[in-house]
Structures are given as structure tokens and as C-alpha cells.
Amino acid sequence: MRVVKLELDAPSAEPAGAAEALAASPVPSLVVVTWRDAFFDLDQTTDDDFRPDYLVRTVGFLVGDGPIFVSLAQEVLPDDEGYRAVTHIPRAVVERIVALEHAPQASAQTGE
């Protein structure tokens, strides 16, 4: 992982842009995982109230893709310190994993 240090208090002729810093830093793939969540429903009184298709979507950085868990982090920490807010989803309940790609940005000049 490459971390770009920003000197916020130091004078600089060319301040580094956030998009430029992100593009230079290799990070795990950003994905959306659709999975069957276990749930608890206080209002369920009959079998007809059961929701068999309770699908949840979680978006994050794919930091683990093993035989038991798929792990998504919400934050990537600097200096190879790891990740924060990691969700571990049991592989047995995963319906699908879709990689999110960067969409081409519209041109500010042409409005496209």
C-alpha cells in the first residue's frame, strides 16, 4: 500500500489532490456483497410472517475472501496499519459478490 502524506500546515506550491492521492494508492477491490442475513423479529407471530428472502447488501473493501468468511472493511488505514470496521460474512450465506468499477467522470467543460 502506498500512502501519500499531506503537509496541511506547510506551504506548498502544488497541493496534492485527493483524486491523485487515491489513484496512486493501491487498495483492495471495492465490492458489494449480497447475502442472506439472520434476523430477529419480535412481531413474528405465525409462520406466515417469516421472511425467507431477507437479503442484505454490504459495500466495502474486500480484505478477505476465504472458504469460511468474506471480509469487508469500511476503512483502509495508512502506513499498512490494516483496516477498520471489518464485517465478516459467512461464506455459506453469500448470494453474490460484485466488483464495483470506477465510472468515467463527466467532463466539466462539456457537461457529459
Residue frames as qw, qx, qy, qz and C-alpha x, y, z in Angstrom:
[[0.000, 0.892, 0.452, 0.000, 0.00, 0.00, 0.00],
 [0.406, 0.238, -0.009, 0.882, 1.32, 3.44, -0.87],
 [0.205, -0.814, -0.464, 0.282, 0.36, 6.31, 1.43],
 [0.326, 0.575, 0.096, 0.744, 0.61, 9.93, 0.32],
 [0.375, -0.498, -0.447, 0.641, 1.46, 12.25, 3.20],
 [0.107, 0.808, 0.311, 0.489, -0.25, 15.63, 3.07],
 [0.383, -0.143, -0.337, 0.848, 1.53, 18.52, 4.77],
 [0.043, -0.801, -0.573, -0.167, -1.53, 20.54, 5.73],
 [0.300, -0.897, -0.111, 0.304, 0.34, 23.28, 7.63],
 [0.513, -0.335, 0.386, 0.689, 3.37, 23.55, 5.37],
 [0.383, 0.701, -0.109, -0.592, 3.42, 25.94, 2.41],
 [0.607, 0.058, 0.728, 0.314, 3.31, 24.16, -0.91],
 [0.126, 0.328, -0.408, -0.842, 3.46, 25.32, -4.50],
 [0.551, 0.011, -0.618, -0.560, 1.27, 22.44, -5.75],
 [0.552, -0.207, 0.619, -0.519, -1.05, 20.86, -3.17],
 [0.018, 0.034, -0.974, -0.224, -1.71, 17.17, -3.84],
 [0.602, -0.095, -0.196, -0.768, -5.27, 16.46, -4.98],
 [0.653, -0.164, 0.626, -0.394, -7.31, 13.79, -3.22],
 [0.891, 0.387, 0.065, -0.227, -8.14, 12.02, -6.50],
 [0.496, 0.672, -0.537, 0.115, -4.46, 11.95, -7.40],
 [0.236, -0.475, 0.759, -0.378, -3.54, 10.50, -3.99],
 [0.797, 0.039, 0.471, -0.375, -6.22, 7.82, -4.25],
 [0.817, 0.534, -0.161, -0.145, -5.22, 6.86, -7.77],
 [0.324, 0.650, -0.657, 0.206, -1.61, 6.39, -6.66],
 [0.368, -0.350, 0.747, -0.429, -2.50, 4.19, -3.65],
 [0.482, -0.018, -0.823, -0.300, -3.23, 0.54, -4.33],
 [0.473, -0.162, 0.536, -0.680, -6.19, -0.52, -2.19],
 [0.301, 0.141, 0.943, -0.018, -8.29, -3.69, -2.04],
 [0.094, -0.307, -0.681, -0.658, -11.15, -4.04, -4.52],
 [0.368, 0.074, 0.348, -0.859, -14.38, -2.26, -3.68],
 [0.210, -0.153, -0.913, -0.315, -17.28, -4.73, -3.84],
 [0.604, -0.187, 0.164, -0.757, -20.94, -5.17, -2.96],
 [0.113, 0.036, -0.990, 0.070, -21.85, -8.46, -1.31],
 [0.667, -0.215, -0.148, -0.698, -25.46, -9.68, -1.33],
 [0.259, 0.113, -0.925, 0.255, -26.11, -12.16, 1.46],
 [0.592, -0.512, -0.528, -0.331, -28.88, -13.81, 3.47],
 [0.041, -0.453, 0.522, -0.722, -28.90, -12.24, 6.90],
 [0.353, -0.385, -0.821, 0.229, -30.11, -13.94, 10.06],
 [0.166, -0.428, -0.005, -0.888, -32.74, -11.75, 11.68],
 [0.125, -0.309, -0.813, 0.477, -34.83, -11.45, 14.79],
 [0.234, -0.362, -0.358, -0.829, -38.42, -10.23, 14.53],
 [0.122, 0.071, 0.708, -0.692, -40.38, -9.50, 17.71],
 [0.548, 0.232, 0.076, -0.800, -43.56, -9.04, 15.69],
 [0.449, 0.150, -0.805, -0.357, -43.48, -12.51, 14.08],
 [0.588, -0.149, 0.518, -0.604, -46.46, -14.40, 15.46],
 [0.896, 0.225, 0.326, -0.202, -47.12, -17.01, 12.78],
 [0.663, -0.078, 0.563, 0.487, -45.18, -18.95, 10.15],
 [0.437, 0.753, 0.412, 0.269, -46.79, -16.68, 7.53],
 [0.112, -0.987, 0.073, 0.087, -44.78, -13.75, 8.97],
 [0.725, -0.350, 0.393, 0.443, -41.46, -15.47, 8.22],
 [0.392, 0.856, -0.203, -0.270, -39.28, -13.71, 5.63],
 [0.922, -0.047, 0.288, 0.253, -37.24, -16.41, 3.85],
 [0.636, 0.476, 0.153, 0.589, -35.52, -13.98, 1.45],
 [0.286, -0.941, -0.043, 0.177, -34.07, -11.38, 3.80],
 [0.757, 0.323, 0.057, 0.565, -31.22, -10.22, 1.53],
 [0.307, -0.878, 0.022, 0.367, -28.73, -7.65, 2.75],
 [0.666, 0.616, -0.030, 0.418, -26.21, -5.70, 0.64],
 [0.538, -0.748, 0.087, 0.378, -22.91, -4.64, 2.16],
 [0.566, 0.770, -0.100, 0.276, -20.40, -2.42, 0.36],
 [0.511, -0.796, 0.291, 0.142, -16.73, -2.31, 1.34],
 [0.264, 0.695, -0.661, -0.103, -13.11, -3.11, 0.57],
 [0.976, -0.017, -0.189, -0.108, -12.64, -6.85, 0.03],
 [0.083, -0.745, 0.624, -0.220, -9.92, -7.71, 2.57],
 [0.322, -0.228, 0.911, -0.119, -10.64, -11.41, 2.94],
 [0.760, 0.233, -0.234, -0.561, -12.18, -13.98, 0.60],
 [0.067, -0.343, 0.931, -0.108, -11.73, -17.37, 2.19],
 [0.351, -0.153, -0.885, -0.267, -13.63, -20.65, 2.40],
 [0.248, -0.475, -0.763, 0.361, -15.40, -19.68, 5.64],
 [0.029, -0.798, -0.328, 0.505, -15.78, -15.87, 5.57],
 [0.393, 0.609, 0.233, 0.648, -15.88, -12.95, 3.14],
 [0.406, -0.608, -0.304, 0.611, -14.48, -9.90, 4.95],
 [0.263, 0.743, 0.267, 0.555, -15.23, -6.29, 4.00],
 [0.405, -0.360, -0.295, 0.787, -13.57, -3.24, 5.57],
 [0.127, 0.918, 0.376, -0.013, -15.16, 0.18, 5.63],
 [0.007, -0.970, 0.240, 0.050, -11.83, 1.98, 6.03],
 [0.858, 0.232, -0.164, 0.428, -8.25, 1.39, 4.89],
 [0.458, -0.855, 0.032, 0.242, -5.72, 2.78, 7.38],
 [0.381, 0.854, -0.348, 0.065, -2.46, 4.49, 6.42],
 [0.038, -0.673, 0.721, -0.159, 1.09, 3.11, 6.82],
 [0.584, 0.083, -0.798, -0.121, -0.03, -0.51, 6.37],
 [0.227, -0.200, 0.668, -0.681, -1.80, -0.40, 9.75],
 [0.116, 0.245, 0.962, -0.042, -4.65, -2.50, 8.41],
 [0.222, -0.424, -0.569, -0.669, -8.37, -1.83, 8.29],
 [0.193, 0.048, 0.566, -0.800, -11.24, -0.55, 10.43],
 [0.636, 0.229, 0.268, -0.686, -14.88, -1.58, 10.72],
 [0.209, 0.234, -0.884, -0.348, -14.48, -5.05, 9.20],
 [0.795, 0.031, 0.216, -0.566, -17.63, -7.11, 8.59],
 [0.061, -0.250, 0.954, 0.151, -17.13, -10.88, 8.35],
 [0.751, 0.156, -0.021, -0.641, -19.91, -12.58, 6.35],
 [0.644, -0.138, 0.752, -0.004, -20.18, -16.39, 6.49],
 [0.072, 0.273, -0.726, -0.627, -19.46, -17.77, 3.00],
 [0.110, 0.286, 0.951, 0.034, -22.48, -20.14, 3.28],
 [0.182, 0.727, 0.552, -0.367, -24.95, -17.20, 3.20],
 [0.027, -0.514, 0.319, 0.796, -23.30, -15.20, 0.37],
 [0.674, 0.576, 0.428, -0.175, -25.50, -14.97, -2.73],
 [0.676, 0.583, 0.139, 0.429, -23.10, -12.97, -4.92],
 [0.424, -0.626, 0.072, 0.650, -20.11, -10.64, -4.92],
 [0.517, 0.759, 0.269, 0.289, -19.91, -7.85, -7.50],
 [0.521, -0.204, 0.017, 0.829, -16.81, -5.71, -8.01],
 [0.151, 0.927, 0.263, -0.222, -17.54, -2.00, -8.30],
 [0.626, 0.220, 0.228, 0.712, -15.64, -0.20, -11.03],
 [0.102, -0.502, -0.068, 0.856, -14.79, 3.45, -11.32],
 [0.465, 0.738, 0.488, 0.039, -17.27, 5.10, -13.67],
 [0.451, 0.298, 0.177, 0.822, -15.79, 7.52, -16.19],
 [0.109, -0.592, -0.365, 0.711, -16.08, 11.02, -14.80],
 [0.364, 0.829, 0.406, 0.123, -18.06, 13.57, -16.75],
 [0.477, 0.227, 0.054, 0.847, -16.12, 16.34, -18.35],
 [0.126, -0.639, -0.393, 0.649, -16.60, 19.64, -16.53],
 [0.008, -0.338, 0.316, 0.887, -16.13, 21.55, -19.78],
 [0.254, -0.065, -0.718, -0.645, -18.57, 19.61, -21.94],
 [0.574, -0.116, 0.323, -0.743, -21.06, 18.60, -19.22],
 [0.708, 0.126, -0.618, -0.318, -21.06, 15.00, -20.49]]
